[in-house]
């Protein structure tokens, strides 16, 4: 009914306003605008020029402008854009090779000397270690970026930005101080892996602490929050709040190691059961330990994010396995396995208590039996089969047994990738098994050179095991054919040292054009014949706009109006100042822009000669 729709819209607007005000205040307390002044100030000036209404006071309004800008972009362009934004954020926090200090290399050389292998690290060894450091940082930080980018993520944008900003300053855990050490641009350690349960408790605590009353933002003093927690929230220090909940996990009954010793039952949690669900998840690494997060999943199912309304027809539910407490004979308060059903009632996610929210081994058959009985469960059967195969191989490794050719083919993914049941991290047994039954072992026990070369990861493992492959008769150029253009570029000196023939002219045509642009002198010094205009033509038009000056300084003959004709309206709007400052015809831009964007940039366009009648013809009042 119209009246109901109006009431719902009013309530949603009020909730959104409260959420924005809390977010702006938390980010201000955490000093976000100080650390990211340029992007925050830019968003604020844009919002002010458009006459947008911002919440909060002083710097809080600046933070709100930035978050609103991100929210607006994601609402308009969807999850694909948000994934790209988090991918870009991930790239920015990975250590650059030049930031690794000499002291680190000196320490590594000392370790070698202590182990009787003392020598000065060669450049190629440093490059290899650098890639390992960067890969480890990327893999650990991806547990956060992938989680925040997932359309199922239940948190508002301000909290994701707040948590990411806090995580990006956290190094290794300091047990004495009970928090993570501070990180700077020289820190080589991986980032902390995400604990979704602690993150959910962090969000819940902050949400409970701040509330919007009739007089504006107020602090809600709840009895559930002790003075120390209140002080931590007031400080805005994500590290300390998150670390507190990470250390306060409730003790859970130990799961028996043998399946036959596991006794318990599955319990269902439907919409309205959020509080009971949170109690059952307390002490686990699951984000539904926060009732509000559980409510989001149960009300919105697979679309559980802040941009979707609740679904009254949702069939979403959680089915948790709770062990029988041997002391009481009753079901334990906490669960040890979780099956989540999405809004359509299909199995969407399976979680356990191990790292990466993986199931404990003894629970795998029990969870598989349950999943087989549920809609959509067939999609997970290969994952269960591969998990059980890994468990069997791990047992053989513990017993010192050899692996068969078929088992090695499975382990090295010769015929197909291993289907993973784990949510966030690959099963750690894979790495342990590959270390035990290494490439040398596999080649001696049935895996052919061709199979191995095709199976190894071209970006890392193929390079690392190059010496072993060559010692078994592999051809360096056959190996190079499997490498990505980037891997060839990054390891060119090692490849040349082993006799590879690199066609740098061909390589520049297969590499991404920006890599070639920014290392143009290097490629030309190795004989590559690069036409800068051809390079610009092969580039993404948006990349050319963003790096317009770099292309132009290299001699590219660029037509800014032609570039504009190749972009989406939202991209023209996002980089309008760049177009105008480089001589783009304002009328051409008006013809390509959305009316709402023209309205926002009306004065800017008019000052650059845009025709009034053309603007009116686009439905914009002048």
C-alpha positions in Angstrom: 0.0 0.0 0.0 1.2 3.6 -0.7 1.0 4.5 3.0 3.2 1.5 4.0 5.7 2.4 1.3 6.0 5.9 2.5 6.5 4.8 6.1 9.2 2.3 5.0 11.0 5.0 3.0 10.9 7.4 6.0 12.2 4.7 8.3 15.0 3.7 5.8 16.0 7.4 5.4 16.1 7.9 9.2 18.2 4.7 9.6 20.5 5.8 6.8 21.0 9.2 8.4 21.8 7.7 11.8 24.2 5.3 10.1 25.9 8.1 8.2 26.3 10.2 11.4 27.8 7.3 13.4 30.1 6.5 10.5 31.3 10.1 10.1 32.0 10.4 13.8 33.9 7.1 14.1 36.1 7.9 11.1 36.8 11.3 12.6 37.7 9.8 16.0 40.0 7.4 14.2 41.8 10.3 12.4 40.8 9.0 9.0 40.6 12.4 7.3 44.0 13.3 8.6 45.7 10.3 7.1 43.8 10.5 3.8 43.4 14.3 3.6 43.6 14.5 -0.2 40.8 12.2 -1.1 38.6 13.3 1.8 39.1 17.0 0.9 38.4 16.3 -2.7 35.1 14.6 -1.9 34.2 17.3 0.5 34.8 20.1 -2.1 32.8 18.2 -4.7 29.9 17.7 -2.3 29.9 21.3 -1.2 29.9 22.5 -4.8 26.9 20.3 -5.5 25.0 21.6 -2.5 24.8 18.2 -0.9 23.6 17.9 2.7 26.3 16.4 4.8 26.0 15.1 8.4 28.1 15.7 11.4 30.3 18.7 12.4 33.6 20.0 11.0 35.8 17.1 9.9 33.0 14.6 10.4 31.3 16.3 7.4 34.4 15.7 5.3 34.4 12.0 6.2 30.7 11.8 5.4 31.3 13.3 1.9 33.9 10.6 1.2 31.8 7.7 2.3 28.7 9.1 0.5 30.8 9.3 -2.7 31.8 5.7 -2.4 28.2 4.6 -1.5 26.8 6.5 -4.5 29.3 4.9 -6.9 28.5 1.4 -5.6 24.8 1.9 -5.6 24.9 3.2 -9.2 27.3 0.6 -10.7 26.9 -2.4 -8.4 29.2 -5.0 -6.9 31.5 -5.2 -10.0 32.7 -1.7 -9.3 33.0 -2.3 -5.5 35.2 -5.4 -6.3 37.4 -3.2 -8.4 37.6 -0.5 -5.7 38.7 -3.1 -3.1 41.2 -4.6 -5.5 42.7 -1.1 -6.0 42.8 -0.6 -2.2 44.6 -4.0 -1.9 47.3 -3.0 -4.5 48.0 0.2 -2.6 49.0 -1.5 0.7 51.4 -4.2 -0.7 55.0 -3.3 0.1 57.0 -1.9 -2.8 60.4 -3.6 -3.5 62.3 -0.3 -2.9 60.7 0.0 0.6 62.3 -3.2 1.9 65.2 -1.9 4.1 68.8 -3.1 3.9 68.5 -4.3 7.5 66.0 -7.0 6.4 68.5 -8.4 3.8 71.3 -8.2 6.4 69.1 -10.3 8.8 68.4 -12.9 6.1 72.1 -13.2 5.3 72.9 -13.6 9.0 70.3 -16.4 9.2 72.1 -18.2 6.3 75.4 -17.8 8.1 74.0 -19.2 11.3 72.8 -22.2 9.3 76.2 -22.7 7.7 75.0 -21.4 4.3 76.5 -18.0 4.6 76.7 -15.9 1.5 75.7 -12.5 0.2 72.3 -12.6 -1.4 72.3 -12.2 -5.2 69.9 -9.8 -6.9 67.8 -12.7 -8.2 67.5 -14.1 -4.7 66.4 -10.8 -3.3 63.9 -10.5 -6.2 62.6 -14.0 -5.3 62.2 -13.2 -1.6 60.6 -9.9 -2.5 57.9 -11.7 -4.5 57.3 -14.1 -1.6 56.9 -11.2 0.8 54.5 -9.4 -1.6 52.6 -12.6 -2.2 52.2 -13.3 1.5 51.0 -9.8 2.1 48.6 -10.0 -0.7 47.2 -13.3 0.3 46.7 -12.2 3.9 45.1 -8.8 3.0 42.9 -10.5 0.5 41.0 -12.2 3.3 39.8 -8.7 4.1 39.4 -7.2 0.6 37.5 -10.3 -0.7 35.2 -10.3 2.3 34.4 -6.6 2.0 34.0 -6.8 -1.8 31.6 -9.8 -1.6 28.0 -8.8 -2.2 27.0 -10.9 0.9 29.1 -8.6 3.2 26.6 -7.2 5.7 28.5 -4.1 6.8 27.9 -0.5 5.8 30.6 1.3 3.7 31.8 3.5 6.6 32.6 0.4 8.8 34.4 -1.4 5.9 36.5 1.7 5.3 37.2 2.1 9.0 38.2 -1.6 9.5 40.3 -1.6 6.3 42.1 1.6 7.4 42.8 0.0 10.8 43.9 -3.3 9.5 46.3 -1.7 7.0 48.3 -0.3 10.0 48.5 -3.6 11.8 51.6 -5.8 11.8 52.3 -9.0 13.8 50.5 -9.7 17.1 52.2 -8.6 20.3 51.1 -11.1 23.0 52.4 -9.0 25.8 50.6 -5.8 24.7 47.6 -7.9 23.6 47.3 -6.1 20.3 48.9 -5.9 16.9 52.1 -4.0 16.4 52.1 -0.9 14.3 53.0 -1.3 10.6 54.7 1.2 8.3 55.7 1.2 4.7 58.8 -0.9 5.5 57.0 -3.7 7.3 57.6 -7.0 5.5 55.3 -9.2 7.7 51.9 -10.4 6.3 48.7 -8.6 7.3 46.6 -10.2 10.0 44.1 -12.7 8.6 40.5 -11.7 9.0 38.6 -13.2 11.9 35.0 -12.5 11.0 33.7 -13.2 14.5 35.9 -10.6 16.1 35.0 -8.2 13.3 31.3 -8.8 13.9 31.8 -8.1 17.6 33.7 -4.9 16.8 30.9 -3.6 14.6 28.3 -4.6 17.2 30.1 -2.9 20.0 30.5 0.4 18.1 26.9 0.3 16.9 25.6 -0.3 20.5 27.8 2.5 21.9 26.7 5.2 19.5 23.1 6.1 19.0 21.1 9.0 17.5 18.7 10.7 19.8 16.4 13.6 19.0 19.2 16.0 19.8 21.7 14.4 17.4 24.5 12.0 18.0 24.8 10.7 21.6 26.7 8.0 23.3 24.6 5.2 24.6 26.1 4.0 27.9 25.1 0.3 28.1 25.7 -1.9 31.0 26.9 -4.7 28.7 30.0 -2.6 27.8 32.6 -2.3 30.4 34.6 0.9 31.0 37.6 -0.4 29.1 35.6 -1.2 26.0 33.9 2.2 26.2 37.3 3.9 26.4 38.6 1.9 23.4 35.6 2.8 21.3 36.0 6.5 22.2 39.6 6.3 21.1 38.6 5.1 17.7 41.5 2.6 17.7 40.4 -0.3 15.5 43.4 -2.4 16.4 42.7 -2.3 20.1 38.9 -3.0 19.8 39.4 -5.9 17.3 42.3 -7.4 19.4 40.1 -7.3 22.5 37.4 -9.4 20.9 40.0 -11.7 19.2 41.3 -12.6 22.7 37.9 -12.9 24.3 36.7 -15.8 22.4 34.4 -18.0 24.5 35.9 -21.5 25.2 34.2 -24.1 23.0 33.8 -27.8 23.7 36.6 -29.6 21.9 35.4 -31.5 18.9 36.4 -35.2 19.0 39.0 -36.2 16.5 37.2 -39.3 15.3 33.8 -39.0 13.5 32.4 -41.9 15.4 33.0 -40.1 18.7 31.1 -37.0 17.6 27.6 -36.7 19.2 25.3 -33.8 18.7 22.5 -32.4 16.6 21.7 -29.8 13.9 19.6 -26.8 15.1 17.9 -24.4 12.7 17.9 -20.6 13.1 15.3 -18.7 11.0 14.5 -14.9 10.7 13.8 -13.7 14.2 16.3 -16.0 15.8 19.2 -13.6 15.5 19.9 -13.4 19.3 19.9 -17.2 19.7 22.1 -17.5 16.6 24.6 -15.0 18.0 24.7 -17.0 21.3 25.4 -20.2 19.4 28.1 -18.4 17.3 29.7 -16.8 20.4 33.4 -17.7 20.5 33.5 -18.9 16.9 35.2 -17.1 14.0 31.7 -16.5 12.4 30.5 -12.9 11.9 26.9 -13.9 13.0 28.2 -13.7 16.5 26.9 -10.2 16.1 23.0 -10.3 16.1 22.8 -7.4 13.6 25.0 -9.3 11.1 22.9 -12.4 11.5 19.7 -10.4 11.0 21.1 -9.1 7.7 21.8 -12.6 6.4 18.5 -14.0 7.6 16.4 -11.1 6.3 18.3 -10.7 3.0 19.9 -14.0 2.4 22.5 -14.1 -0.3 21.9 -10.4 -1.0 22.8 -9.5 2.6 24.3 -6.0 2.2 23.3 -2.5 3.1 21.9 -1.7 -0.3 19.1 -4.3 -0.4 15.8 -4.2 1.4 14.6 -7.1 3.6 12.9 -9.9 1.7 9.7 -11.0 3.3 9.7 -14.2 1.3 13.3 -15.0 2.3 14.0 -18.7 2.9 17.4 -17.9 4.4 18.4 -19.8 7.5 21.4 -21.1 9.4 21.7 -24.7 10.4 24.3 -25.1 13.1 25.7 -28.3 14.6 26.0 -28.3 18.3 28.0 -30.9 20.2 26.6 -32.8 23.1 28.3 -31.6 26.3 29.7 -34.7 27.9 29.4 -33.1 31.3 25.7 -32.4 31.1 24.4 -34.6 28.3 22.8 -31.5 26.8 23.6 -29.7 23.6 26.4 -27.2 24.0 25.6 -23.5 23.9 28.1 -23.0 21.1 28.1 -24.5 17.6 31.1 -26.1 15.8 29.7 -26.2 12.2 27.4 -24.0 10.2 25.4 -24.4 7.0 24.0 -21.2 5.6 21.0 -21.2 3.2 20.5 -18.2 0.9 17.3 -16.2 0.3 16.1 -19.0 -2.1 16.7 -21.7 0.5 19.8 -23.2 -1.3 23.0 -24.1 0.5 25.3 -21.1 0.1 28.1 -21.5 2.6 29.6 -24.1 5.0 31.8 -23.0 7.9 33.7 -24.5 10.7 36.1 -23.5 13.5 39.5 -24.1 11.8 41.6 -21.4 10.1 39.7 -19.9 7.2 36.4 -21.1 8.8 37.2 -24.6 7.6 35.4 -27.6 9.0 37.3 -29.8 11.4 38.1 -33.2 9.9 35.8 -35.3 12.0 32.8 -33.1 11.1 33.3 -33.4 7.3 31.3 -36.6 6.9 28.6 -35.3 9.2 28.3 -32.0 7.4 28.3 -33.8 4.0 25.4 -36.0 5.1 23.4 -33.0 6.1 24.2 -31.0 3.0 23.2 -33.9 0.7 19.6 -33.5 2.1 19.4 -29.8 1.4 18.5 -27.9 -1.7 21.6 -26.9 -3.7 23.7 -29.3 -1.7 24.8 -31.2 -4.9 27.0 -28.1 -5.7 29.2 -28.9 -2.7 29.7 -32.7 -3.2 32.9 -32.4 -5.2 34.3 -30.1 -2.5 33.5 -32.7 0.1 35.1 -35.4 -2.0 38.3 -33.4 -2.4 38.4 -32.5 1.3 38.3 -36.1 2.2 41.0 -36.9 -0.3 43.3 -34.3 1.3 42.6 -35.8 4.7 43.6 -39.2 3.4 46.8 -37.9 1.8 47.7 -36.1 5.0 47.3 -39.4 6.9 49.7 -41.1 4.4 52.2 -38.2 4.9 52.0 -38.6 8.7 52.7 -42.3 8.3 55.6 -41.7 5.9 53.9 -43.5 3.0 54.5 -42.9 -0.7 51.8 -41.4 -3.0 50.5 -43.1 -6.1 50.7 -41.5 -9.5 46.9 -40.8 -9.3 47.3 -39.2 -5.9 50.1 -37.0 -7.2 48.0 -36.0 -10.2 45.3 -34.9 -7.8 47.7 -33.0 -5.6 49.4 -31.2 -8.5 46.0 -30.6 -10.1 47.1 -32.2 -13.3 43.6 -32.9 -14.6 41.5 -30.3 -12.7 41.8 -27.8 -9.8 41.2 -29.1 -6.3 37.6 -28.0 -5.3 38.0 -26.2 -1.9 35.4 -26.4 0.8 37.1 -23.7 2.9 35.8 -20.2 2.7 38.8 -17.9 3.0 42.1 -19.8 2.9 43.2 -22.8 0.9 43.5 -26.0 2.9 46.9 -25.7 4.6 47.5 -29.4 3.9 48.0 -28.7 0.2 51.1 -26.6 0.9 52.4 -29.1 3.4 51.9 -32.0 1.0 53.5 -30.2 -1.9 56.5 -29.5 0.3 56.8 -33.1 1.3 56.1 -34.6 -2.1 57.9 -31.9 -4.0 58.4 -31.5 -7.8 61.5 -33.7 -7.7 59.5 -36.5 -6.0 56.6 -36.2 -8.4 58.8 -36.3 -11.5 60.5 -39.5 -10.2 57.1 -41.1 -9.4 55.1 -40.9 -12.5 54.3 -37.2 -13.4 55.7 -36.3 -16.8 57.7 -33.2 -17.4 55.0 -31.9 -19.7 52.3 -32.5 -17.1 54.3 -30.9 -14.4 55.1 -27.8 -16.5 51.5 -27.4 -17.4 50.3 -28.0 -13.7 52.7 -25.6 -11.9 51.5 -22.0 -11.2 53.2 -20.0 -13.9 53.4 -16.9 -11.7 55.4 -18.5 -8.8 55.9 -22.2 -8.7 57.2 -22.6 -12.2 59.8 -20.0 -11.6 60.8 -21.4 -8.2 61.1 -25.0 -9.6 62.8 -24.0 -12.8 66.2 -25.5 -11.7 64.6 -28.9 -10.9 62.7 -29.0 -14.2 65.8 -28.1 -16.2 67.8 -30.8 -14.4 65.2 -33.4 -15.6 65.6 -32.3 -19.2 63.0 -29.5 -19.6 63.6 -27.0 -22.3 63.9 -23.4 -21.0 61.9 -22.1 -23.9 59.1 -24.6 -23.3 59.0 -23.4 -19.7 58.9 -19.8 -20.9 55.9 -20.5 -23.1 53.9 -21.3 -19.9 54.9 -18.1 -18.2 52.6 -15.0 -18.2 54.0 -11.9 -19.9 54.4 -10.3 -16.5 56.4 -13.3 -15.1 58.7 -13.1 -18.1 59.2 -9.4 -17.6 59.7 -9.8 -13.8 62.2 -12.7 -14.2 63.9 -11.8 -17.5 67.4 -11.8 -16.0 67.0 -15.3 -14.6 65.5 -16.6 -17.9 68.3 -15.1 -19.9 70.8 -16.7 -17.6 69.4 -20.1 -18.3 69.5 -19.5 -22.1 66.0 -18.4 -22.8 65.4 -16.4 -26.0 63.1 -13.5 -25.1 61.5 -11.5 -28.0 61.1 -8.2 -26.1 59.3 -6.8 -29.1 56.7 -9.5 -28.9 56.6 -9.2 -25.1 55.6 -5.6 -25.2 52.6 -6.5 -27.3 51.4 -9.1 -24.7 52.1 -7.1 -21.6 49.6 -4.6 -20.3 50.3 -1.3 -22.0 50.8 0.8 -18.8 53.7 -1.5 -17.8 55.3 -0.9 -21.2 54.6 2.9 -20.9 56.3 3.3 -17.5 59.3 1.2 -18.4 59.6 2.3 -22.0 63.3 2.9 -21.9 64.0 -0.6 -20.6 62.1 -2.3 -23.4 63.7 -0.2 -26.1 67.2 -0.9 -24.6 66.4 -4.6 -25.2 65.5 -4.1 -28.8 61.7 -3.6 -28.7 60.4 -1.4 -31.4 57.6 0.5 -29.7 55.3 3.0 -31.5 53.9 5.2 -28.7 50.8 6.0 -30.8 50.1 2.3 -31.3 50.6 1.8 -27.6 48.0 4.4 -26.8 45.6 2.9 -29.3 45.9 -0.5 -27.6 45.4 0.9 -24.2 42.1 1.2 -22.4 40.8 4.7 -23.2 40.2 5.4 -19.5 43.9 4.5 -18.8 45.0 6.9 -21.5 42.9 9.7 -19.9 44.2 9.0 -16.4 47.8 8.9 -17.8 47.3 11.5 -20.5 50.3 13.5 -19.6 52.7 10.5 -19.5 51.6 9.4 -23.0 51.8 12.9 -24.3 55.3 13.4 -22.8 56.4 10.3 -24.7 55.3 11.7 -28.0 51.8 10.2 -28.3 49.4 12.2 -30.6 46.3 12.2 -28.5 42.8 13.5 -29.3 41.1 14.2 -26.0 37.6 14.5 -27.7 38.1 11.1 -29.4 38.9 9.6 -26.0 35.8 11.1 -24.5 33.7 9.4 -27.2 35.0 6.0 -26.1 34.1 6.3 -22.4 31.0 5.7 -20.3 29.1 8.8 -19.1 30.0 8.0 -15.5 33.7 7.9 -16.4 33.5 11.3 -18.2 31.8 12.7 -15.1 34.5 11.2 -12.8 37.3 12.8 -14.8 35.6 15.9 -16.1 38.2 18.3 -14.8 40.9 16.3 -16.5 39.1 16.4 -19.8 38.4 20.2 -19.6 41.9 21.1 -18.5 43.3 19.3 -21.5 41.2 21.1 -24.0 38.2 18.8 -24.5 35.2 20.4 -26.2 32.6 21.1 -23.5 29.7 20.5 -25.9 31.0 17.1 -26.8 31.1 16.2 -23.1 27.6 17.6 -22.5 26.3 15.4 -25.3 27.8 12.3 -23.6 27.0 13.0 -20.0 24.0 12.1 -17.9 21.6 15.0 -17.1 22.1 14.7 -13.3 25.9 14.9 -13.9 25.5 18.0 -16.1 23.4 19.6 -13.3 26.2 19.0 -10.8 28.9 20.3 -13.1 26.8 23.1 -14.7 28.9 26.1 -13.7 32.1 24.2 -14.6 30.8 23.3 -18.1 29.4 26.8 -18.8 32.7 28.4 -17.8 34.4 26.2 -20.4 32.0 27.3 -23.2 29.2 24.8 -23.1 26.2 25.8 -25.1 23.1 26.7 -23.0 20.6 25.5 -25.6 22.4 22.1 -25.9 22.3 21.8 -22.1 18.6 22.6 -22.1 18.1 20.0 -24.8 19.5 17.4 -22.4 16.7 18.2 -19.9 18.7 20.4 -17.6 17.4 23.8 -16.4 19.8 26.7 -17.0 
